[in-house]
């Protein structure tokens, strides 16, 4: 939701302390300025009452105290989110959690679990509250936009998976019946290539969806699993110890497997690949001839390939997965002169 000065902002305040509730209502209804619209506040004192109120009235935002009767801390937020998920008639709303404790770890976890922001009550004044609400509404609007984009991509993936695969399968089955030694192998080869392209486009559609949830992933463990899925021959892999990043594990696995295959296909079976740590991310490097600086931007384009048997989607998928996580990806030279893919803006475990 984008706030305009003529809008009326409807807020549900779930707070059991009468004094705190009065103060928040004062900030919301009397401290507004040119950048914050008039607000109407509905105040309830328990989580159950808040959920019931949501089912009977429309709101743009929820202010949720973490210390309520019957629940404390992050359990309160978890109960709220579960109740909203279980209610078919409730749409997700941006939630700002309120607490009397300064606890950065709890703040981070609250946001990871689905809150838009976290306010310590003693630090709140009108300006802080208004600014936090504006940011929360904008972030929620962006999240909803990404969710709709993901839904469109999923529908596209369904079309690719079913409406294109089925006739392709029929054609592949019938080509075996063609009694033509000259043309049948060419048709079969091109049908196989079509299948490979469909597989990659399907992967691209799914991996390009914005990542909504992440978890700590040990890159050494994941890379070992990826190595087992790739034809590595005499290639070598080394990974820095203790390198843990927050990611969607399945998509990160796809990213690593694509990079491993890319190095092996373009350098050879004896390539040495290293996965190492950066201050704000990680890199994947090899000891091959490297990538010409003039070509480094276009290699991420869909369909670009120097391999006549390739589809040209492998590195495009890598870039889409990085973007879906909110990471940046860049290509540079490795210490041994090969290609080095650097992923930054990545949350790492300390």
C-alpha positions in Angstrom: 0.0 0.0 0.0 1.3 3.5 -0.9 0.3 6.1 1.7 -1.2 9.3 0.5 -2.1 12.3 2.7 -5.8 11.8 1.9 -5.8 8.1 3.0 -7.2 6.9 6.3 -4.9 4.3 7.7 -6.8 1.5 9.6 -4.6 0.0 12.3 -5.3 -2.9 14.7 -3.3 -2.5 18.0 -3.0 -5.7 20.1 -1.6 -4.4 23.4 -2.6 -5.4 27.0 -0.9 -2.5 28.8 -3.4 0.4 28.9 -0.7 3.0 29.3 1.2 1.8 26.3 -2.0 1.5 24.3 -2.9 5.1 25.1 0.5 6.4 24.1 0.5 4.5 20.7 -3.0 5.7 20.0 -1.9 9.3 20.7 1.0 9.0 18.3 -1.1 7.5 15.6 -4.1 9.8 15.8 -2.7 13.2 16.8 0.9 13.4 15.8 0.4 13.0 12.0 2.0 15.4 9.5 2.2 15.9 5.8 3.8 12.5 5.3 1.5 10.5 7.5 -2.2 10.2 7.0 -5.0 10.3 9.6 -5.2 6.9 11.4 -8.0 5.1 13.0 -6.9 2.7 15.8 -8.8 -0.3 17.0 -7.4 -1.5 20.3 -7.8 -5.0 21.8 -6.0 -6.5 24.8 -5.5 -10.2 23.8 -4.4 -12.2 20.8 -7.7 -14.1 20.5 -9.6 -10.8 20.5 -7.2 -9.5 17.8 -7.8 -12.5 15.5 -11.5 -12.2 16.0 -11.4 -8.5 15.2 -9.5 -9.2 12.0 -12.3 -11.4 10.7 -14.9 -8.7 11.2 -13.1 -5.5 9.9 -10.6 -4.4 7.4 -7.2 -3.2 8.4 -3.9 -2.1 6.7 -1.5 -3.0 9.5 -1.2 -4.7 12.9 0.8 -3.5 15.9 1.4 -6.6 18.0 2.7 -6.6 21.5 4.9 -9.7 22.1 4.0 -9.9 25.8 0.3 -10.8 26.0 -1.8 -12.9 28.3 -1.2 -16.5 27.5 1.9 -16.0 25.3 5.2 -14.2 25.4 8.0 -13.4 23.0 8.2 -14.9 19.6 5.5 -17.5 20.5 3.0 -14.6 20.3 4.1 -13.8 16.8 4.0 -17.5 15.8 0.5 -17.9 17.2 -0.7 -14.9 15.3 0.8 -16.0 12.0 -0.6 -19.5 12.4 -4.0 -18.2 13.1 -3.9 -16.0 10.0 -2.7 -18.9 7.9 -5.5 -21.2 9.2 -8.2 -18.6 8.5 -9.2 -18.8 4.8 -10.9 -15.4 5.0 -7.8 -13.5 6.3 -5.3 -11.9 4.0 -1.7 -11.4 5.2 -1.1 -7.9 6.7 2.1 -6.2 7.6 2.9 -6.8 11.3 5.1 -4.6 13.5 6.0 -6.3 16.8 6.3 -4.3 20.0 8.4 -5.2 23.1 9.8 -3.7 26.2 13.1 -5.5 25.8 16.1 -4.5 23.7 17.1 -7.8 22.1 18.7 -7.7 18.6 18.6 -11.5 18.2 14.8 -11.5 18.9 14.4 -8.6 16.5 16.2 -10.4 13.7 14.3 -13.7 14.3 10.9 -11.9 14.4 11.5 -10.4 11.0 12.7 -13.7 9.6 9.5 -15.3 10.9 7.3 -12.8 9.1 7.2 -9.5 11.0 7.9 -6.4 9.0 9.6 -4.6 11.8 10.4 -4.5 15.5 10.0 -1.6 18.0 11.2 -1.2 21.5 8.5 0.7 23.3 10.8 3.0 25.3 12.5 4.1 22.0 9.2 5.0 20.2 8.0 8.5 19.5 5.7 9.8 16.9 8.3 10.2 14.2 9.8 6.8 14.8 6.4 5.1 14.7 5.3 6.9 11.5 8.5 6.1 9.7 8.4 2.4 10.8 4.8 2.1 9.6 5.6 3.7 6.2 8.5 1.3 5.6 6.5 -1.7 6.8 3.6 -0.9 4.4 6.0 -0.4 1.5 7.9 -3.7 2.2 4.6 -5.5 2.5 3.5 -4.1 -0.9 6.8 -5.3 -2.5 6.4 -8.7 -0.9 2.8 -9.0 -2.3 4.1 -8.0 -5.7 6.8 -10.7 -5.6 4.2 -13.2 -4.5 2.0 -12.4 -7.4 5.0 -12.7 -9.7 5.8 -16.1 -8.3 2.3 -17.2 -8.9 2.5 -16.1 -12.6 5.9 -18.0 -13.0 4.3 -21.1 -11.4 1.5 -21.0 -14.0 4.0 -20.5 -16.8 6.0 -23.5 -15.4 2.8 -25.6 -15.5 2.3 -24.8 -19.1 5.9 -25.6 -20.0 5.7 -28.8 -18.0 2.5 -30.2 -19.4 1.4 -28.5 -22.6 4.8 -28.7 -24.2 6.2 -31.9 -22.8 3.2 -34.0 -23.8 3.3 -33.3 -27.6 7.1 -33.6 -27.5 6.9 -37.0 -25.9 4.5 -38.1 -28.7 6.9 -36.8 -31.3 9.9 -38.6 -29.7 7.9 -41.9 -29.6 6.9 -41.6 -33.3 10.3 -40.7 -34.6 11.4 -44.2 -33.8 8.9 -45.4 -36.4 10.5 -43.4 -39.2 12.4 -45.7 -41.5 14.9 -43.1 -42.8 18.5 -43.4 -41.8 19.3 -40.0 -43.1 16.6 -37.8 -41.5 15.4 -39.8 -38.5 18.6 -39.3 -36.4 18.6 -35.5 -37.2 14.9 -35.3 -36.1 15.6 -37.3 -32.9 18.6 -35.1 -32.0 16.6 -31.9 -32.4 13.7 -33.3 -30.4 16.2 -34.2 -27.6 17.5 -30.7 -27.8 14.0 -29.3 -27.5 13.5 -31.5 -24.4 16.7 -30.1 -22.9 15.6 -26.5 -23.6 12.2 -27.2 -22.0 13.9 -28.6 -18.9 16.1 -25.5 -18.6 13.2 -23.1 -19.2 11.1 -24.9 -16.6 14.0 -24.7 -14.2 14.5 -21.0 -15.0 10.8 -20.2 -14.3 10.9 -22.0 -10.9 14.3 -20.8 -9.8 13.5 -17.2 -10.7 10.7 -17.0 -8.2 11.7 -14.7 -5.3 13.0 -16.5 -2.2 10.7 -16.0 0.7 12.3 -18.3 3.3 15.9 -19.1 3.9 17.8 -21.4 6.3 21.5 -21.9 7.3 23.2 -24.0 4.7 26.7 -25.5 5.1 28.3 -25.0 1.7 30.8 -27.8 2.2 28.1 -30.4 2.9 25.9 -29.1 0.0 28.8 -28.9 -2.4 29.7 -32.6 -1.6 26.1 -33.6 -2.5 26.3 -31.5 -5.7 29.6 -33.2 -6.6 27.9 -36.6 -6.5 25.2 -35.4 -9.0 27.7 -34.1 -11.6 29.9 -36.1 -13.9 33.3 -35.0 -12.5 35.8 -37.5 -14.0 39.2 -36.3 -12.8 38.1 -32.9 -11.6 38.9 -31.7 -8.1 36.8 -29.7 -5.6 37.9 -27.9 -2.4 35.6 -25.9 -0.1 36.5 -23.6 2.8 35.6 -25.0 6.2 32.8 -23.5 8.2 31.3 -21.6 5.3 27.5 -21.3 6.2 25.1 -19.1 4.3 21.4 -18.4 4.6 19.7 -19.6 1.4 16.9 -21.7 -0.1 18.9 -25.0 0.0 17.3 -26.5 -3.1 17.9 -23.4 -5.3 21.5 -23.0 -4.0 22.1 -26.6 -4.9 20.9 -25.9 -8.5 23.2 -22.9 -8.6 26.3 -24.8 -7.5 25.6 -27.8 -9.8 25.3 -25.5 -12.8 28.6 -23.8 -12.0 30.4 -27.1 -11.4 29.1 -28.4 -14.8 30.0 -25.2 -16.5 33.6 -25.4 -15.3 33.9 -29.1 -16.3 32.3 -28.6 -19.7 34.5 -25.5 -20.6 37.8 -26.3 -18.8 37.9 -30.1 -18.9 37.7 -33.2 -16.7 40.9 -32.2 -14.9 39.7 -28.8 -13.7 40.3 -27.8 -10.1 37.3 -25.9 -8.5 37.3 -23.9 -5.3 34.4 -22.6 -3.2 35.6 -20.0 -0.8 34.4 -17.3 1.6 34.0 -13.5 0.9 33.4 -11.0 3.6 29.7 -10.7 2.5 29.3 -13.9 0.5 31.1 -16.7 -1.3 32.8 -17.4 -4.6 33.2 -20.4 -7.0 36.4 -20.4 -9.0 38.4 -22.7 -11.3 41.9 -22.9 -12.8 40.8 -22.8 -16.5 41.6 -20.1 -19.1 39.1 -17.7 -17.6 36.4 -15.6 -19.3 37.2 -12.8 -21.6 36.2 -9.5 -19.9 34.4 -8.4 -23.0 32.0 -11.4 -22.7 31.3 -11.4 -19.0 28.0 -9.6 -19.2 26.5 -11.5 -22.1 27.3 -15.0 -20.6 24.4 -14.5 -18.2 22.0 -13.9 -21.1 19.4 -16.7 -21.9 20.6 -18.7 -24.9 24.2 -17.6 -24.8 26.6 -20.5 -25.1 29.9 -21.4 -26.6 29.1 -25.1 -26.3 27.3 -26.4 -29.5 25.5 -29.0 -27.4 24.5 -26.6 -24.7 21.2 -24.8 -24.2 22.6 -21.5 -23.1 20.5 -21.4 -19.9 22.9 -22.7 -17.3 24.5 -19.5 -16.2 21.3 -17.5 -16.8 19.7 -19.8 -14.2 22.6 -19.1 -11.9 22.0 -15.4 -12.1 18.2 -15.8 -11.6 18.8 -17.8 -8.5 21.2 -15.2 -7.1 18.7 -12.4 -7.9 15.8 -14.4 -6.3 17.9 -14.4 -3.1 18.7 -10.7 -3.3 22.4 -11.4 -4.0 24.7 -9.8 -6.6 26.8 -11.9 -8.9 30.0 -10.8 -10.7 32.7 -12.5 -12.7 36.4 -11.9 -12.2 39.7 -13.8 -12.5 40.6 -16.5 -10.0 44.0 -16.6 -8.3 45.1 -19.2 -10.9 43.8 -17.3 -13.9 40.5 -19.1 -14.3 36.9 -17.9 -13.9 35.7 -16.7 -10.5 32.0 -16.2 -9.8 31.5 -13.9 -6.8 28.2 -13.8 -4.9 27.8 -10.8 -2.5 25.0 -9.4 -0.4 24.7 -12.9 1.2 23.9 -13.4 4.8 26.6 -15.6 6.4 26.7 -17.3 9.8 29.4 -15.7 12.0 
